[in-house]
Amino acid sequence: MSDYEVTLFFYNPNIWPQEEWSKRLAVVEKLAGIYNLPLIIDDSGVEDWLIMASPLSQEPEQGRRCQLCYEWRLRQTATRADQEGYAYFATSLTVSPYKDREAINQAGQLVAKAVKANYVLTNFQENNGYRHSIELSRQYGLYRQKYCGCKFSLSY
């Protein structure tokens, strides 16, 4: 991503409870400060996300609920990228070995069809990206979550 001018966008209506959302936001704020990156925070959409996800509450991890969640969050990211005049958008979700990188990238490509901004395909697992993220977390004393974030994932 060194070829890009990066702005961080924190949009996570799926994260539950509020204390968890706040912990994760604090990490992003700290990273924005460390790397001197602009940060946009969007705390909207919690109720709408729950309406979308609740009928899929019994879906297993990596099931339809997760796919719709990727699309939901990336759609808001793409829309915001357009509103702010960015030519590209991406997600850090592909760093996790616990997430379906192909499904995430497919969701990004799908939502990009409705906006001017282009989705940047990512595979942050390459070159030991996940291990590097752990090392950076230790170096900077960052909180690392133990679940995806949605209350439905706590059942699994």
C-alpha positions in Angstrom: 0.0 0.0 0.0 3.0 2.3 0.0 2.0 3.4 -3.5 -1.1 5.0 -2.0 -1.9 8.0 0.1 -3.8 6.3 2.9 -6.8 7.6 4.9 -8.2 5.3 7.6 -12.0 4.8 7.7 -13.5 3.2 10.8 -17.0 1.9 10.1 -18.0 -1.1 12.2 -21.7 -1.2 13.0 -21.3 -4.9 13.6 -19.1 -4.7 16.6 -20.8 -5.5 19.9 -20.9 -4.6 22.7 -20.2 -0.9 22.7 -17.1 -1.4 24.9 -15.6 -3.6 22.3 -16.3 -1.1 19.6 -14.6 1.6 21.7 -11.5 -0.6 22.3 -11.1 -1.2 18.6 -11.6 2.5 17.8 -8.9 3.4 20.3 -6.5 1.1 18.5 -7.2 2.8 15.1 -6.9 6.2 16.7 -3.5 5.2 18.1 -2.3 3.9 14.8 -3.5 7.0 13.0 -1.4 9.0 15.5 1.7 6.8 15.2 1.6 6.9 11.4 0.2 10.4 11.1 -2.7 9.3 9.0 -6.1 11.0 8.6 -8.9 9.1 10.2 -12.6 9.2 9.4 -15.0 7.7 12.0 -18.6 6.7 11.0 -20.6 5.4 14.0 -23.8 5.1 12.1 -25.8 2.0 10.9 -25.9 -0.1 14.1 -29.7 -0.6 14.0 -29.8 -1.2 10.2 -26.9 -3.7 10.5 -28.8 -5.6 13.2 -32.0 -5.7 11.0 -29.9 -7.1 8.1 -27.9 -9.6 10.2 -30.5 -10.9 12.8 -32.3 -13.2 10.4 -28.9 -14.8 9.8 -28.0 -15.1 13.4 -27.8 -18.9 13.3 -25.5 -19.0 10.3 -22.0 -20.4 11.0 -18.9 -18.3 10.8 -17.9 -17.8 7.2 -21.5 -18.3 6.2 -24.0 -16.0 4.5 -24.1 -13.5 7.4 -20.4 -12.9 7.1 -20.6 -12.4 3.4 -23.4 -9.8 3.8 -21.5 -8.1 6.6 -18.5 -7.7 4.3 -20.7 -6.3 1.6 -22.5 -4.0 4.0 -19.4 -2.5 5.5 -17.5 -2.2 2.1 -20.6 -0.6 0.5 -20.4 2.2 3.2 -16.6 2.4 2.6 -17.1 2.7 -1.1 -19.8 5.3 -0.8 -17.7 7.3 1.6 -14.7 7.1 -0.7 -16.8 8.6 -3.4 -18.2 11.3 -1.2 -14.6 12.3 -0.1 -13.3 12.2 -3.6 -11.0 9.1 -3.2 -10.2 7.1 -6.4 -9.6 3.9 -4.4 -10.7 2.0 -1.4 -9.6 -1.2 0.3 -9.9 -3.1 3.6 -7.6 -4.5 6.2 -9.8 -7.5 6.7 -7.7 -9.7 4.5 -4.9 -9.8 7.0 -6.8 -12.3 9.1 -6.3 -16.0 8.5 -9.7 -16.5 10.1 -11.5 -14.6 7.3 -12.3 -15.6 3.8 -10.0 -13.4 1.7 -11.7 -14.3 -1.5 -15.1 -13.5 -0.2 -13.9 -10.2 1.1 -12.3 -9.2 -2.2 -15.4 -10.4 -4.1 -17.6 -8.1 -1.9 -15.2 -5.2 -2.5 -15.4 -5.8 -6.3 -19.2 -6.1 -6.2 -19.8 -2.8 -4.3 -17.3 -1.0 -6.5 -19.6 -1.4 -9.4 -22.0 1.1 -7.9 -19.4 3.9 -7.3 -16.6 5.7 -9.0 -13.9 4.6 -6.6 -12.1 1.4 -7.5 -11.6 -1.5 -5.1 -8.0 -2.5 -4.5 -7.7 -6.3 -4.2 -5.7 -7.1 -1.1 -4.0 -10.1 0.4 -2.4 -8.8 3.6 -1.6 -12.3 4.6 1.2 -12.4 2.0 4.7 -12.0 3.2 3.7 -13.1 6.8 1.3 -10.1 7.1 -0.6 -11.7 10.0 2.6 -12.4 11.9 3.8 -8.9 11.2 0.4 -7.5 12.5 1.0 -9.4 15.8 4.5 -8.0 16.1 3.3 -4.4 15.5 0.6 -5.0 18.1 3.2 -6.0 20.7 5.5 -3.1 19.7 2.8 -0.5 20.1 0.9 -2.2 22.9 -2.3 -2.6 20.9 -5.4 -4.4 21.9 -6.1 -7.5 19.8 -9.7 -8.7 19.6 -10.6 -12.3 20.3 -13.7 -12.5 18.0 -14.9 -11.0 14.7 -17.0 -8.4 16.5 -20.6 -9.2 15.9 -22.7 -10.6 18.8 -23.7 -13.6 16.7 -20.1 -14.7 16.4 -19.8 -15.1 20.2 -21.9 -18.2 19.9 -19.3 -20.0 17.9 
